[in-house]
Amino acid sequence: MNHYTYEYWIDGVCEYVGEGRKNRFFIHVLKANDGIVQTQWINHLRSSIQKQRHIEIRIVFISPDPKAVEEKEIELIAKYGRRDLGTGTLYNLTAGGGCQRGWVPTDEYRQRMSQLIKGKKRTDETKRRLSEASLGRKHTEATREKMRASSVNKNLGYKHTPEARERMRQAAIAREAAKKASNG
C-alpha cells in the first residue's frame, strides 16, 4: 500500500502538510464539517470552507516506504515553516514525521490539561480494573538493575546547608517534646 505526503493550499498559500495513506488527506475536511474538533487548523479550514475560499489538496510525494514519506513531511514543514513558531505559514504544531516531534505545549495548554485532571476521583471500579491490569507485570532484569543503580547512594556526598540542619534540629526537638508530653 502506498503512503503519501500532502499539502493543503488555501488561496495560493500552503497552510498544512501531512502524511498518510488511503483517504487520510480528506479527514481534515470531514473534521471541519462535523464542527466537533476545535483545533486552530481545523477551525481555520472550517472558516475557509464557509467563506468559499479556494482550497487545493496536493499529493506531492508517493512511496511504498512510510519512512521516506515521513522524511518528506519533515522536509516540507521545515521548508514552509510553522505559524506557532513564527517561522512560516503552516498550521502544523509539530515538526512532522508521524509523532509529536517538535511539539511544545503552550502554557495555556498545560494549564488546561492540569485543570482537567485535578479533582477527578477514580471510582472503586476504575481502581480495581487498573490494579488487575498491573497484576503479574514484572520488570525486566535490566530495568530492575537500573532502578537499583539509581537508588544506591542517592544522597552520597550531599551536604545540608547550616540553615537546613538547624531546621531539622528544631523539628527533632519539637518531636521529642511532643512525645514526652503525650506520654505524660
N, C-alpha and C positions, 0 to 999 in steps of 0.2 A: 504494500500500500504506500502510495506517495505522500510525502509531507510537503508543506509549502510555507513560504513566508509571504505575508500580505501587508498591504498598506491601505489605509483609509485616507482619501484625499477629499477635502471639503473646500469648495470654491478655489481650487487650484493650489491648496496648501496641504502638505502631508501632516495629518494630525494624530495618527495612531499606526503603530507597527505591531504585527502579531505573527504567531506561527501556529500551525495546526495541521489537521487532515480532515477529510470529508467536508462537512459544511461549517467548520469552525469559524470561518471569516464572517458568516452570516449571523452568528449568535448575538453579536453586538446589536444588530438591528432588532432582533427579537426582544432582547432585554430593554432596548429603548422604547419599543412599542408597548410592552406589558406594563411599564410605569412603576414596577416594584423596585428594581435596582436603582440605587441613588448614588452612584459614583460620579465624580466630576466628568469623566469621559462619557459615560452613558447619558448623563444629563445634557451635556453639550451635543451629543449625537441626536438625542430626542428633540432638542430645540432646533437643530439644523434640519431635521426631517419636517417638523411643524412649519418652519419658515420656508420650506421647499428650496433649500439651498442645494447646489449641485454637489452630489455625493458620488464618489467613484471609489470602487474597491478594486485594487490592482494586486494580482498574484504575481510577485516579482521573482520568485525563486522556487523551483520544484526539485525535490530529490527523494530517493528512497531512504536516504540516511537522515534520521532525525537530528543527529548531532550537527550535521552540515547546515541544516535548516535553522537550528538554534544559533549557530555561529553567525549566520547571515542576519538573523534578527538582531543580535547584539551589535553587529557592524552597522546596521541601518539606524538603530536607536542612537548609537554614538554619532552617526553622520548627521541626523536631523536635530538631535538634542531634545532635552525634556523641559517642559514648562515648569515643573515643580522645582527644578534646579536652576531655572533661569537661563538655560543653555540653548533652547530651541522651541520648536512648535508642537512637539508631541505631548499627548496627554498620558503617555505611559508613565507608570510610577516606579518601574524597575528598569534595570539595565538590559533585561531580556534573558533569553535562554531557558524559559520554561520554569523559572523558580523566582523566589523573592530576592535574587541577587541585585544588590544596589538599592533596595528599597529601604528608606529610612522613615520610620513612623514620625509624624509630626507630634508636637507636644499636645495639640488638641486631640489627636487620635489616641495617644497614650492615656490622656485623662478620661476620654470617653470609655475606653476599654476597661480602665480601672474602676470607673463608676458602675459599669455593667456587672463586674464580678463582686464588688463589695456588698456585703449584707445578704448575699444569697446563701441560704441554708440548704444543705443537701438533705433530702429525705432519708429516712432509715432504709428504705428500699434501694435508693441510689447508693448509699454507703455499703449495703450488703453486696450489691452487684459489683461495685468497684473492688471490694475485698475478695470476692470469689474470682474475679478476673486476675488478681495478683497471686492467688494461692498457687503454690507449686512452681512459681517462677524462680529460677536460680540464676545468680550472677555467674558469668564465666570466670574461670580461674584468673585470666588476665585482668578482668575488671576488679576482682577481689584483691589482687596484688596491688593494683593502682590505688584502691581505697586504703589498703594497709599502709602503703608508702606515703600517701598524703596525710594520714593521721599521726604517723610516728613523729615525735619531736616537733610537733606543730609550733610550739612556743619556745623552742630551744634558742637561747641567745636573746630572747626578748626581755627588755628591762622596763619595768613600770617607772613612770615619772615619780618624783617625790610627792607631788600632789595626789596622784592616784594611790600611792602607798599610804598616805595619810588618811584618805577617804576609806580605804579598806580597813585600816586600823580602827578608825572611829566606828565603822559598821560592825566590826567584831566586838568592840567594847559594848556597843548598844545591844547586840545579840546576847552577850553574856549577862548583861544587866536584866534584860527581859526574861531570860531563862531562870535566873536566880529569883526574880520577883514572882514568877509563876509557880516555882517550887516552894516558895514560902517562907 
